[in-house]
Structure formats: structure tokens, C-alpha cells
Amino acid sequence: MIRSQILQAYRDRILQGKRNKLSLKERLALVEFLIEDLKELTQEDDVRARCEEEIALLEEGYPRRTLANDYIPQYRKAIAEAIEAGILPLNEQTSHSYSYTQYMTGLQMERSEHYALTFLKYDQDTYANLRQSSVERNAQRLDNLQVVPIEAFMRRATALLSRGSSEELAIALCALTGRRHTEIVSRGQLTLGSDHEFVLSFHGQQKKKSPVGSFNILSLIPASEVLPHFTRFRTMPKVASLVGRPHDDPLIQAFHTRVNYRMADAFGDILGVPQGFERLTIHRLRGVYAAIAVHFFCPEMRNEGRFLQQYLGHDLGSAAIQHYQHYRLVNHQGQLIRARGVKLPAYGLPAIQMDDEQDQQNLETAHFSSFLPSTSLDRTWDEQPQEDEDWDEQPQTQEDDHEVMRLTAEVNRLQALLKDTQTTLATVQQERDHAIAQLDTLRTIMGSTQPQHPAVSKQPHQSALGRAIAIFNAIKQWNLSDHQPTWAITASLLEREFHINRKAAQSFMADFAHDIQTHHHHIGVTNPRSHNRHNNPSDLKAFIQHT
């Protein structure tokens, strides 16, 4: 595929007014062409000009909102992966360093960044304007709600469960569980959650920067009726190969596109399209699910938004909930349905899984985050948005919360590292004192009248072992933070990069084998011998030197 041919086809489609200007294959090719060009550029101004050229090219056919939400993050992710793999050189000519102060620790930190990542993005004013525009667009939707005939919707969703195609079954499962497309297709798991007839346990939530465990969700039909169809769906030939793939995998995106094409046939005669969206997509089903879940199970005296936050899996106080409140229910006569919790008398209220302690912790985190300055809007999101999905449906509204949680975890790791280091120091000192005592005893036996205490440096094995332990603790801190790549702890790494003598390195690996194996399992190391093969140790060594 030649770049000039892609650009010609792209501009022809723009002139013809076609909605899809670039195919996924063409977009991926453009990313690769950019990376190839960047490999040859070593001057800041040249990199800047090439990045600005690429953004201008994309702006010929797409609005900035689409680029900021979707295409630019895809470019940046590919560039970051190329840097990590050593395809794009990261050196003094291609990168720059800058200092910043961590919010909670107050530590002065330094970070290096390739010029491509510096320039292939919009400025902060642009991101702020995009967010404000999103708020205004959603306000218009909230002022012009769409209606849903609940009986017709439930009949259609239930009927789709029995259809033969995997795309239609995906639509039905999303409609009845309220989960996102990628969660149903690839990432999520559903099991029976409790004794409640309409409760499922869900694991595998998208759009979370930190791991989230299982939590209860509501099913719009009995959970026992949903699970067999979910199991059948995951074993379908078109779906089985997709399970476990990331959201931006081309096969996942291709299936997503096919599902959205089926949405018009599935619900086009039942659901309206909220103002500002061009077409009906599967993501709209999440808002319909929210309206029906409130009608079925929300108690009269419970706040609707808080109820939905729990069962949609949003953070406490999340502003994103208003993007799932675009629909109102009507009966078969077109009359508004205002009743809430209509299934509670027969089935009872599902137990709230989050305990008071966790709830309070989230409250404190949300409160504390309000005192922090805003972090950069430039993120690569956990799940790329649909082309017609709104800006604020991305987790940007939660940046401060995520930053607080990340920094809190970092402080906890530093405290644990300090404790480990203090324990290690005490152990090494005890070993040193014991060795000195043994040496003094030996000299006394041999007739020495003036015992001479050797310096620590005269005990090469004990000193090297202590250094190996300290290096191990520092590498664990690196691996458990946001640093990339991760490092496996091996004897060759200790010998080659940190000059630990072989005897001490092997002794350390034997003594701490269980701790090392546990840490490797935690960070996903499957083959320690090959894990570090393409890693550049310079950043790790600098990190350990300043730890």
C-alpha cells in the first residue's frame, strides 16, 4: 500500500462527501508511514513539522473531536510502542527532558519524551474547548430526551437472543446487561452473582486505569436465562478467536463495525437517535438499559444517578452518568412511564456489593481530588470511542481521581520499599557484626592483642548480597509503578548491569527464589531469561541510582 494512493483515495472520498474517509487498514498504514519518516528525523523542528503535517492531513476529513478522541491516541500509542521496541531511537537528538513535581510526594522528578509524543497532539486550550463543547452538546441531548417503548424493546431484545448471527446475539447481550461491546465480546466475564434472580456478577470492566474486581450488575431478564446465551456467544466461530483481544485489535474493531451496521435492523424502528449523533450504534443501548433498570429496580427514595453509578460500574460522583440518561420509557400507548422499582415487591432489592468502608474511601478520594490541579488531557484511553461517541464519555472526567489513586498507590509502594530497605539494612548490619565478632574471636585465638575491625568493603560477599537485595527492592518499585518496560530479576542482570559478583548473585537468587517468583507472577513475567532481551537498562539504572 503506497501513501500517495491512500491520500488520493482519502481526498476523493472527502470530495464525494462519504462518511468513511479512511478504512482501518489505511489508517494503520498511515501510522506506519509516519513512524518510518520519524526514524529518519533527528532534529526537533523536523519532527515538529512532520507531526503538524500529519494532524493537518487528518483534519482535512475529520473534526478535531474525532481526532482527539480516537485517531491521535492511536498514533501516539503506536509511536510509544515503536520507541519501546527500539524502532524509533530515543536519544539526545530525538528527545528532551523536563522536570516536574509529584503532587503528593513533593519529589522533583525528571522525564524524557520523544519529540513525536510532544508534538503529535493538540494544545491544552484545544482539549479544554473540546470538553466544553461536549458538555454543551450533552446538555442539548438532556433537554431533548428520546422515548423508548419498553414492551417493544424488551420483546425485540429477547427475540435477538435466539437469532443465529453472532452480531445479533452481541446486540441482545449488550441490551439486556448494559455492558459495553468490548466487554461482551472480549474482555468481560459473566457468572451468577447472588441468589437474586436478576443479578449477574461481572468482571472485566473497560475504561479503568487500575484493576477492578468483580461486581454485581442487573440483568433485565432472569440471569439464568442470560448466561447460556453468553456462553454460546463466546464459543461461536466468529467470536471465539476474539476473546481476550484488546479493544483496538483490528479484528475486534471489524466485528464492532459489523455489529453497528446490524443496529438499524435490530432497533431502528424502536429507538430514536439522541441529538447530535448521526446514527444508532450499540453504545446507545447502555442508556436504554439504564432507563429500564431504574424502572425495574431503583427504589423510590434512592437517587437515580447514584443507583446507576453502582450498576454501571462508574466511580462514585462520576459525571459520566449523565451520558446514559438520554431516554425516557413509554408504554404501548405512548404514555410516559414514571414508576420506579416495579419489580422490587416481587423480587426484592439486590444487595449493594460495595461496603461502607470502600464507599467512604471513594468519597474521600473524590473529595481530595478537587484540590488537585488538572492533569493533562492527553491520554490514550482504555477503550477507543466510536466515531459518534461523545468526548465526555471518555474517562477524562475522572483524571484527577485516577491521579490521586495512582499517587496514593505510589506512596504506599514507597513506604513498603522503605520498610523493606530498613529490614534489609538491619539484616546486613547483623551479618556484618557477626562476621566481625567471628574475626575478632579468631584473631584472639591466634594471639592478636589489638583486633582490627575491617571496613564493610573488605567483606565482598556480604556487601554484594546487601546490594543485590537493595537492587531487587528498587526493581520491584520500578515494575509496580508506571515505568515501562518491566524487568525480570535474573542473575545475569545483577552481574552484567549492576556488577554483583557471580557468587553473590547466585546466592541471592537461591535465597530469594520464592520472592522473585511471586513478583514475576504478579507483573506477568512468563520467561525470565528472555523477558529483558530487548530492554534498555539505562533508565532503570538511573532510577535505581536515585532511589
C-alpha positions, 0 to 999 in steps of 0.5 A: 500500500503506497501513501500517495494512493491512500491520500488520493483515495482519502481526498476523493472520498472527502470530495464525494462527501462519504462518511468513511474517509479512511478504512482501518487498514489505511489508517494503520498504514498511515501510522506506519508511514509516519513512524518510518519518516520519524526514524529518519528525523533527528532534529526537533523542528523536523519532527515538529513539522512532520507531526503538524503535517500529519494532524493537518492531513487528518483534519482535512476529513475529520473534526478535531473531536474525532481526532482527539478522541480516537485517531491521535491516541492511536498514533501516539500509542503506536509511536510509544510502542515503536520507541519501546521496541527500539524502532524509533531511537530515543536519544539526545537528538530525538528527545528532551527532558523536563522536570516536574513535581509529584503532587503528593510526594513533593519529589522533583522528578525528571522525564524524557519524551520523544519529540513525536509524543510532544508534538503529535497532539493538540494544545491544552486550550484545544482539549479544554474547548473540546470538553466544553463543547461536549458538555454543551452538546450533552446538555442539548441531548438532556433537554431533548430526551428520546422515548423508548417503548419498553414492551417493544424493546424488551420483546425485540431484545429477547427475540435477538437472543435466539437469532443465529448471527453472532452480531445479533446475539452481541446486540441482545447481550449488550441490551439486556446487561448494559455492558459495553461491546468490548466487554461482551465480546472480549474482555468481560466475564459473566457468572451468577452473582447472588441468589437474586434472580436478576443479578449477574456478577461481572468482571472485566470492566473497560475504561479503568486505569487500575484493576477492578474486581468483580461486581454485581450488575442487573440483568433485565431478564432472569440471569439464568436465562442470560448466561447460556446465551453468553456462553454460546456467544463466546464459543461461536466461530466468529467470536471465539478467536476474539476473546481476550483481544484488546479493544483496538485489535483490528479484528475486534474493531471489524466485528464492532463495525459489523455489529453497528451496521446490524443496529438499524435492523435490530432497533431502528424502528424502536429507538430514536437517535439522541441529538447530535449523533448521526446514527444508532450504534450499540453504545446507545443501548447502555442508556436504554438499559439504564432507563429500564433498570431504574424502572425495574429496580431503583427504589423510590427514595434512592437517587437515580444517578447514584443507583446507576453509578453502582450498576454501571460500574462508574466511580462514585460522583462520576459525571459520566452518568449523565451520558446514559440518561438520554431516554425516557420509557413509554408504554404501548400507548405512548404514555410516559412511564414514571414508576420506579422499582416495579419489580422490587415487591416481587423480587426484592432489592439486590444487595449493594456489593460495595461496603461502607468502608470502600464507599467512604474511601471513594468519597474521600478520594473524590473529595481530595481530588478537587484540590488537585490541579488538572492533569493533562488531557492527553491520554490514550484511553482504555477503550477507543470511542466510536466515531459518534461517541461523545468526548465526555464519555471518555474517562477524562472526567475522572483524571484527577481521581485516577491521579490521586489513586495512582499517587496514593498507590505510589506512596504506599509502594514507597513506604513498603520499599522503605520498610523493606530497605530498613529490614534489609539494612538491619539484616546486613548490619547483623551479618556484618557484626557477626562476621566481625565478632567471628574475626575478632574471636579468631584473631584472639585465638591466634594471639592478636592483642589489638583486633582490627575491625575491617571496613564493610568493603573488605567483606565482598560477599556480604556487601554484594548480597546487601546490594543485590537485595537493595537492587531487587527492592528498587526493581520491584518499585520500578515494575509496580509503578508506571515505568515501562518496560518491566524487568525480570530479576535474573542473575545475569542482570545483577552481574552484567548491569549492576556488577554483583559478583557471580557468587553473590548473585547466585546466592541471592537468587537461591535465597530469594527464589520464592520472592522473585517468583511471586513478583514475576507472577504478579507483573506477568513475567512468563520467561525470565531469561528472555523477558529483558532481551530487548530492554534498555537498562539505562533508565532503570539504572538511573532510577535505581541510582536515585532511589 
